[in-house]
Amino acid sequence: MNRTRDELRAKERHERQARIADALTTSLPDLDKDAVTAALLAAKAERGVAQRELDDHLAAHPDALTSGDPRCPAVIVRLAQALLTAGHTSATPPNCSDCRRTGIPLPRSGPDGRICQACAARSPQNKKPCARCERTARIFARRDEGGICYSCYRKDPQVIEDCAGCGRRRMPVTRRPDGEPLCEACWTPPAHTCTACGSVGRAQSLSPAGALCTTCYRRLAQPRRTCGNCGRNQQIVRRATAHSPDLCWNCATPPAALCSVCGQVRPCPKNSQGQLVCRTCRPRVTTMCSACGHSRPVHAHWPGGPVCGACYVRILDHPEYCHRCQEQQPLIAQDENGHRICGPCAGLPGIYTCPTCGNSGRLYANGRCPRCILSVRLEEHLAGPDGQVPSQLRPLRNALAAAEAPRSVLCWLRRSPNARLLGELAASGKPVSHDLLDELPPSRYEHYVRQSLVHTGVLPERHEDLDRIPAWLDQLLADQPVKRAALIRPFVHWFLLKRARRRAAHRGRPAMAGSYLRTRIRVALELLTWIDERQLALGDLTQDRLDQWLADGNTRNYSVRYFLSWAAKRDLLPALTVPAIPRQEPARILDEDERWHQLSRLLNDTALPLDVRTAGALVLLLGLPTSRIRHLHTQHLSEHDGQTHLAIGSPPLLIPPKLAALLQQLAETPPRQPRINADAPGPRWLFPGLLPGRPAGPSGFSRKLLDYGIDARPARNAALIALLEDVPPPILADLLGLHINTAVRWADIARRDWTDYLAARDDALTDEPGPAEA
């Protein structure tokens, strides 16, 4: 009889195990029967009640090991953890039905499924009235009258003793070697030396690898989980509850409240007195910094002593050669002779060392350096639909990863709208092209992204001033009447742009800036609006009406001549005349003494920015316009027989020594914007702008000179007049690359000024009495 019963039970176990194996291999295809058997043994589910519960639950819920549903028996939690431990990452362990955490034991059952030990302790079901204080709390111990809470347990006569340190009756937390009790206030926790920062104090974590203080444990060893707010794998400081998810350090900000110190509404945690105080008003204990000697808040405790935040950054960002090991490391300690040494020589191996690349210095996140984190973040930010960076965007990714300042690129990825637009283009999965960017609304973000792609070789170069006009025109005409837009579009595409592109192809660059084209388009549109407001047809425009419109505006309206000429050739209106704008003489000319004073200041004052000194000297000495100075590059400079020449005309112009030194220094200075480090072909701009691969912008360049007292227009006028007093116009035109007519006109201005001066002097001499008269 017993043998028959055992055989039946064995047969049932075998059948249940076969069903369980089929269910597991169906839901987790990477499993085989051997892996299933090993997992069942590890989860203690090979027989008995656990096997029956597992069989019944998998029959009702085949996806129990992939859904993460907490409404399951405990054997499902153990089996999922056993599969993950064995390397089967396709299994999803159930999460706590209260705090939603995964990967932790779920020993208790709650109303909505399995819950962890912490949630079970907070659960109202586990709280009962205390037999002594009658408060509803977790029962900590049992006495004759019933269960008591922890507060009553600490004061229980069966627990408290006379403390050997202070003599008060308290609950002992430890005992001396002789058995005498010590209360919590008299107990001194054992001190340990942190293996990461070297501070001596209470350890947060003790392991065979060494002790870690609370700060280093959070930074290096604290388990990380997915933050429920930002989605990153971070250290969790606020555990999930039934109403809020796990929160990392950055997301666990306290609610905004009225600060009790400054009175402003800010995120305010409570201080030790229970008052709401914002982080700005929280008092910070200051200590003398061992590096700079100033009394400042302590940022870190090193073997060499406490250091402030500024010295912490300075020392870690500038590693030096250690006096003992001769390795380039951050010097955070001192030896017995007072020499500064690195962390490994002070007994702290691996401190401030990136485990990925092995470089030492200030780490950024996850215990790794900024450059290693940047590579990971770029792969995530520029990933396509398949999770990989498209091959087309690899040059851009490599250029950003090679930036000289990886921290600035990381900040740029986090905050910049330009970086956000790049991420959206990559995530769309579409091949990036100029046509795709033209579909976006024209903006400075789209312009920056386009130029970045061109600079890194992702997109081909194009005449950006001209090719941006069509997209801008579509936006301009979006709200205009159809009849008005039908006149402007052919004028722009078949007249203005066609002629501009033809001149650009002949000259190698756009013949005019895009701003001039936009002005002509806007003026033509304003004229058509003026005609429509008076309910006239375009053919009804007469010379009198045109003169009235010109008189009501300013000289900007005179550029309507291009539209009128185009329309007259197509018989849309009669031939009309727009008066020529009279040539204006220079209104402002810098005084000659002031010019030499400013030039001397620029050549000798090293406190001024290098680009301001160089550009201002070129304006004051050679009379070059800022539009030409901005486009100077390193190939314009050449050196022959120890002398520097600047190729702005034919032949190259010999530069005075002081100005030549400024130009050479500017050519050797690294670019101001090292964010995109691309080895673009061709020379490097002497005055680079904010756009990658482009020179400084016209308005910002002139404004920067004006901020330092250099008004470019009157300074250039004075320089040209001074040069033409000594150099014939044809020679100066060749040296400076001026048109001969421009040089002759400036020569006339210079001679006229000189003639007026001589005439005035002759009149003065004539009026004076001669020797005979005297």
PyMOL commands that set and color helices and strands:
alter all, ss='L'
color gray80, all
select helices_A, chain A and resi 2-27+33-42+48-60+64-67+74-85+117-122+124-126+150-154+214-221+309-317+344-346+370-381+391-401+406-415+417-428+434-438+444-455+464-467+469-476+482-507+514-533+538-540+543-552+555-569+592-604+610-622+626-630+634-636+657-668+698-707+712-724+729-736+740-767
alter helices_A, ss='H'
color red, helices_A
select strands_A, chain A and resi 108-110+113-115+127-129+136-138+141-143+146-148+161-162+169-170+174-175+181-182+192-193+200-201+205-207+210-212+224-226+233-238+247-248+256-258+265-267+286-288+295-297+300-302+305-307+320-321+328-329+331-334+340-342+637-640+643-646+653-654
alter strands_A, ss='S'
color yellow, strands_A
deselect
rebuild
show_as cartoon
